[in-house]
C-alpha cells in the first residue's frame, strides 16, 4: 500500500474531487476497511493461496471465484507494468526507450527475487517500505516547517458527489495492497491469527500516512496545484523552496514503485497458482518449486507478460482500470464473507454489506473508459471459460 500510489494518485483524484479530496480519501478508507475485514475473516477460515478467488469458489461457487480471480489478475498485471514504468520514469530521466529497458530490467530482477521464496520477498519489501516511509516523513516535516511555505485553506469545493466518489475510487488504488497478504495463506505461519492482524494493522498505518500526506499537499499546493502536477509531492517540495529535496523525493518514488511491483508479483503468482490448480488457467502454472516453495512457472509467465507490456504500452492511465478490477474483486469478497456462519464471523454482516455496496458504487463512478475496457476484458474471460467448459463437457459425453 505504501507504494507508488502515494506519489502518483493525488493528481487525478484532485481533478475529480477538488477541495473534497480528503473526504474522498476517507470514503476510500472506509470501503477499504470493510474489504479488509471481509478478507481477514475469510482468510482465517480458508488459509490457502488465491485470496478471493478461493473464497468465492468456496462460498459462492466456481463462477464467482473465477470472476474474482480474473478481475485480480487482469487489473494487477496491468498495475505491474504501470509500477515498473513509474519506477523508470522517476529513476532514469531520458528517452522513452531507455526507461522501457530499465522498467524491463526491474521486472526481471524482482521476479527473480520472488522466485527465491516468500522470506526473501518479505525481507526486501521491508527495506523498500522503510526507505519510502523515511522519505515521506521527511517530506511532511519539510512542508510543515519550511519558512517559505505559503499554506492555503481557501480550497475550491465545486466538485459534486459524482466527482468525490470518482476520486474515492481512484484513491482506492493506493489501498489495494492488503489483498496480497491474504493471497499467500499457504506460506504464513499460524494464518488464522497472523493474516487478520497483518491486514488490519497495515491498513490503519497506511490510512494515517495518506491522511497526513494528503493534508500536507492541500495546505501547500491546494487542490488546483495538486491536480495540475504530474508529481505533486515533488512539486510541493519545490513550492516551499526546498528544491534540494526533489532528488530525494524522486528516489523515494522509485523505491516505492519497486516495493509495489514486488508485492504485485508475489500476489498475482499465488492467485494464478490457485486458478491453475482448479483448471481455470493452464495446469502448467500450478507448478511449485520443490526447494523454494513458490509458484515459479506462474512467476515466469507473469514476468514475460509484464515485460511485453512495459516495452510496448503506455500504462500511465491504467489507475482507473486497475481500481475497477480490484473493486470488483473485493465486492465478491464481501459477498462471500456475508455467507459465513456465525461461528466463523469476526465482524457483523453489516460490514460486508457496506463493503459490497461501496465497492460497486466506487467501481461504476470511475472514468467511463476504464469501466468499459475492464468490463469488456472480463466478459471475454468469462466467455472463454464458458467455451472451455462446454468443450470439456462435450468430450466427456462422447
C-alpha positions in Angstrom: 0.0 0.0 0.0 2.9 2.4 0.7 4.0 2.3 -2.9 3.9 4.4 -6.0 0.3 5.4 -5.3 1.3 7.9 -2.6 3.3 9.7 -5.2 1.0 9.3 -8.2 -2.6 9.0 -7.3 -3.2 12.5 -5.9 -3.4 14.4 -9.2 -6.2 12.5 -10.9 -8.1 12.3 -7.6 -7.8 16.1 -7.0 -9.1 16.8 -10.5 -12.2 14.8 -9.7 -12.8 15.9 -6.1 -11.4 19.4 -5.9 -11.4 20.6 -2.3 -13.2 17.5 -1.1 -10.0 15.4 -1.7 -9.7 14.3 1.9 -13.4 13.4 2.1 -12.8 11.1 -0.9 -9.8 9.7 0.9 -11.9 8.9 4.0 -14.6 7.2 1.8 -11.9 5.1 0.1 -10.5 4.2 3.5 -13.9 3.1 4.9 -14.5 0.9 1.9 -11.0 -0.5 2.2 -11.6 -1.2 5.9 -14.8 -3.2 5.1 -12.9 -5.1 2.4 -10.1 -5.8 4.8 -12.5 -7.1 7.5 -14.1 -9.4 5.0 -10.8 -10.6 3.6 -9.4 -11.2 7.1 -12.5 -13.1 8.2 -12.3 -15.4 5.1 -8.5 -15.9 5.3 -8.8 -17.1 8.9 -11.1 -19.9 7.7 -9.5 -20.6 4.3 -5.7 -20.1 4.7 -5.0 -21.1 1.1 -3.4 -19.4 -1.9 -5.6 -17.4 -4.2 -7.4 -14.9 -1.9 -10.9 -14.1 -3.1 -10.6 -16.5 -6.0 -10.5 -19.3 -3.4 -13.1 -17.7 -1.1 -15.5 -17.1 -3.9 -15.3 -20.7 -5.0 -15.9 -22.0 -1.5 -18.7 -19.7 -0.5 -20.5 -18.6 -3.8 -19.5 -21.2 -6.4 -16.8 -21.6 -9.2 -18.0 -18.9 -11.5 -17.8 -16.2 -8.8 -14.4 -17.4 -7.8 -13.3 -17.3 -11.4 -14.6 -13.8 -11.9 -12.7 -12.6 -8.8 -9.6 -14.3 -10.0 -9.8 -12.8 -13.5 -10.5 -9.3 -12.0 -7.5 -9.6 -9.8 -5.1 -10.9 -12.4 -6.1 -8.6 -15.2 -6.1 -5.4 -13.1 -2.9 -6.3 -11.2 -0.9 -7.4 -14.3 -1.6 -4.0 -15.8 -0.6 -2.4 -12.5 2.7 -4.3 -12.6 3.6 -2.7 -15.8 2.5 0.7 -14.5 4.7 0.4 -11.4 7.7 -0.7 -13.5 7.2 2.3 -15.8 6.7 4.7 -12.9 10.0 3.5 -11.3 11.9 4.0 -14.6 10.4 7.5 -15.1 11.5 8.7 -11.7 14.8 6.9 -11.7 16.1 7.5 -15.2 15.2 10.8 -16.9 15.9 10.3 -20.5 14.5 8.9 -23.8 11.4 6.7 -23.5 13.2 3.7 -24.9 15.7 3.8 -22.1 13.0 4.0 -19.5 11.3 1.0 -21.0 14.5 -1.0 -20.9 15.1 -0.1 -17.3 11.5 -1.0 -16.5 12.0 -4.4 -18.1 15.2 -5.0 -16.0 13.3 -4.1 -12.8 10.5 -6.6 -13.7 13.0 -9.4 -14.3 15.1 -8.6 -11.2 12.1 -8.6 -8.8 10.6 -11.7 -10.4 14.0 -13.3 -9.7 13.8 -12.2 -6.0 10.3 -13.6 -5.7 11.3 -16.9 -7.2 13.7 -17.5 -4.3 10.9 -17.7 -1.8 8.5 -15.6 0.2 11.0 -14.9 3.0 13.4 -13.1 0.7 10.4 -11.3 -0.9 9.4 -10.1 2.6 12.9 -9.0 3.6 13.4 -6.9 0.5 9.9 -5.4 0.9 10.7 -4.4 4.5 13.8 -2.5 3.2 11.9 -0.8 0.4 9.0 0.2 2.6 11.3 1.5 5.3 13.1 3.7 2.8 9.8 5.1 1.5 8.4 5.8 5.0 11.6 7.7 5.9 11.4 9.8 2.8 7.7 10.6 3.2 8.1 11.6 6.8 10.9 13.8 5.8 8.8 15.4 3.1 5.9 16.1 5.5 8.4 17.7 8.0 9.9 19.9 5.3 6.4 21.0 4.2 5.3 21.7 7.7 8.3 23.7 9.0 9.7 25.4 5.9 9.6 29.2 6.4 9.0 29.7 2.7 5.7 27.7 2.8 2.6 29.6 1.9 -0.2 27.5 3.4 -3.6 28.0 2.0 -7.0 26.7 3.1 -9.2 28.5 0.6 -9.9 25.3 -1.3 -12.4 25.3 -4.1 -15.3 23.0 -3.4 -17.1 22.8 -6.7 -16.9 19.1 -7.1 -20.2 17.3 -6.8 -21.0 13.8 -5.3 -20.0 12.1 -8.5 -16.6 13.7 -8.5 -16.0 12.9 -4.9 -17.0 9.2 -5.4 -14.8 9.0 -8.6 -11.9 10.4 -6.6 -12.5 7.8 -3.9 -12.4 5.1 -6.5 -9.1 6.4 -7.8 -7.7 6.7 -4.3 -8.7 3.2 -3.6 -6.0 2.1 -6.0 -3.5 3.2 -3.3 -5.1 1.0 -0.6 -5.4 -2.2 -2.6 -2.1 -3.8 -1.4 -3.6 -5.7 1.6 -5.1 -8.2 -0.8 -1.7 -9.7 -1.3 -1.5 -10.7 2.4 -4.5 -13.0 2.0 -3.3 -14.5 -1.3 -0.3 -16.1 0.4 -2.1 -18.0 3.1 -0.2 -21.3 2.5 3.1 -19.6 3.2 2.3 -17.9 6.5 2.8 -19.4 10.0 -0.5 -19.5 12.0 -2.5 -17.9 9.2 -5.8 -17.7 11.2 -4.1 -15.3 13.7 -1.4 -13.7 11.5 -3.4 -12.7 8.4 -6.3 -10.8 10.1 -3.8 -8.9 12.3 -1.5 -8.1 9.4 -4.3 -6.8 7.2 -5.8 -4.6 9.9 -2.5 -3.1 11.1 -1.2 -2.5 7.6 -4.4 -0.7 6.5 -4.6 1.6 9.6 -1.0 2.6 9.2 -1.4 3.3 5.5 -4.6 5.4 6.1 -2.9 7.5 8.7 0.1 8.1 6.4 -2.1 9.0 3.4 -4.2 11.5 5.5 -1.0 13.3 6.6 0.5 13.4 3.2 -2.8 14.5 1.6 -3.4 17.3 4.1 0.2 18.5 3.6 -0.2 18.7 -0.1 -3.5 20.5 0.2 -2.0 23.1 2.5 0.9 23.8 0.3 -0.5 23.4 -3.3 -4.2 23.5 -2.9 -6.4 21.1 -5.0 -5.7 23.0 -8.2 -2.0 22.8 -7.7 -2.2 19.1 -7.0 -4.4 18.5 -10.0 -2.1 20.3 -12.3 1.1 18.4 -11.4 2.2 15.1 -12.6 4.4 14.7 -9.5 2.6 16.6 -6.7 4.9 15.5 -3.9 7.9 16.8 -5.7 6.0 20.0 -6.7 5.1 20.7 -3.1 8.7 20.4 -2.0 9.8 22.7 -4.8 6.9 25.2 -3.8 8.3 25.7 -0.3 11.8 26.4 -1.6 13.3 23.1 -0.8 14.4 22.1 -4.3 17.4 20.3 -2.8 14.9 17.6 -1.6 13.4 16.9 -5.0 16.1 14.3 -5.9 15.2 12.6 -2.6 11.5 12.6 -3.5 12.4 11.1 -6.9 14.4 8.4 -5.2 11.5 7.7 -2.8 9.1 7.4 -5.6 11.4 5.0 -7.4 11.9 2.9 -4.3 8.1 2.9 -3.6 7.4 1.7 -7.1 9.8 -1.2 -6.7 8.1 -2.2 -3.4 4.7 -2.1 -5.0 5.9 -4.1 -8.0 7.4 -6.7 -5.8 4.2 -7.1 -3.8 2.2 -7.3 -7.0 4.4 -10.1 -8.5 4.0 -12.1 -5.3 0.3 -11.8 -5.1 -0.5 -12.4 -8.8 1.7 -15.5 -8.8 -0.3 -17.0 -5.9 -3.7 -16.3 -7.4 -2.6 -17.7 -10.7 -1.4 -20.8 -8.9 -4.8 -21.3 -7.2 -6.6 -20.8 -10.5 -4.4 -23.3 -12.4 -4.9 -25.9 -9.7 -8.6 -25.8 -10.5 -8.2 -25.8 -14.2 -9.2 -22.2 -14.7 -5.7 -21.4 -16.0 -3.3 -23.8 -17.8 -2.1 -26.6 -15.4 1.5 -25.7 -16.1 1.1 -22.6 -14.0 0.3 -24.8 -10.9 3.9 -26.0 -10.5 5.6 -25.2 -7.2 9.3 -25.1 -6.9 10.5 -28.1 -4.8 13.0 -26.1 -2.9 11.7 -22.5 -2.6 8.0 -23.5 -2.4 6.9 -20.7 -4.8 4.8 -20.9 -8.0 7.8 -20.4 -10.3 6.0 -21.2 -13.6 3.3 -18.6 -12.8 6.0 -16.1 -11.8 7.9 -16.7 -15.1 4.7 -16.3 -17.2 3.9 -13.1 -15.3 7.4 -11.6 -15.9 7.0 -12.4 -19.7 3.6 -10.7 -20.0 4.6 -7.7 -18.0 7.8 -7.4 -19.9 5.9 -7.3 -23.2 3.6 -4.6 -21.7 6.4 -2.3 -20.5 8.1 -2.5 -23.9 5.0 -1.8 -25.9 2.4 0.0 -23.9 2.0 3.3 -22.0 0.1 2.4 -18.9 0.0 5.7 -17.1 -3.7 6.0 -17.4 -4.3 2.5 -16.0 -5.2 3.5 -12.4 -8.9 3.5 -13.2 -8.7 0.2 -15.0 -6.9 -1.4 -12.1 -9.2 0.1 -9.5 -12.3 -1.3 -11.3 -10.8 -4.8 -11.3 -9.8 -4.6 -7.7 -13.1 -3.2 -6.5 -15.0 -6.0 -8.3 -12.6 -8.5 -6.7 -13.5 -7.1 -3.2 -17.2 -6.9 -4.0 -17.1 -10.7 -4.4 -15.0 -11.0 -1.2 -17.7 -9.1 0.8 -20.4 -11.2 -0.7 -18.5 -14.4 0.2 -17.9 -13.2 3.8 -21.6 -12.3 4.1 -22.5 -16.1 3.7 -20.2 -17.2 6.5 -22.0 -18.8 9.5 -21.9 -17.2 13.0 -19.1 -19.3 14.4 -16.8 -18.1 11.6 -17.6 -14.4 11.9 -15.4 -11.7 13.4 -17.4 -8.7 12.2 -21.2 -8.2 11.8 -22.8 -8.7 8.4 -23.4 -5.0 8.1 -19.7 -4.6 7.4 -19.9 -7.0 4.5 -23.0 -5.2 3.1 -21.4 -1.8 3.4 -18.2 -3.1 1.7 -20.2 -4.7 -1.1 -22.3 -1.6 -1.9 -19.2 0.7 -1.5 -17.2 -1.4 -4.0 -20.0 -1.4 -6.6 -20.7 2.4 -6.2 -17.0 3.3 -6.5 -16.4 0.9 -9.4 -19.1 2.4 -11.6 -18.3 6.0 -10.8 -14.7 5.6 -12.2 -13.9 7.2 -15.6 -16.2 5.5 -18.2 -13.3 4.5 -20.5 -11.7 2.5 -17.7 -15.0 0.9 -16.7 -15.8 -0.2 -20.3 -12.4 -1.5 -21.0 -12.2 -3.6 -17.9 -15.8 -4.9 -18.3 -15.1 -6.0 -21.9 -11.9 -7.9 -20.9 -13.7 -9.6 -18.0 -16.6 -10.5 -20.3 -14.1 -12.1 -22.8 -12.5 -14.1 -19.9 -15.9 -15.4 -18.8 -16.8 -16.3 -22.3 -13.6 -18.2 -22.8 -14.3 -20.2 -19.6 -17.8 -21.0 -20.8 -16.4 -22.2 -24.1 -13.7 -24.3 -22.5 -16.2 -25.9 -20.0 -18.6 -26.6 -22.8 -15.9 -28.3 -24.8 -14.9 -30.4 -21.8 -18.5 -31.5 -21.1 -19.0 -32.4 -24.8 -15.8 -34.5 -24.8 -16.9 -36.3 -21.6 -20.3 -37.2 -23.0 -18.7 -38.6 -26.1 
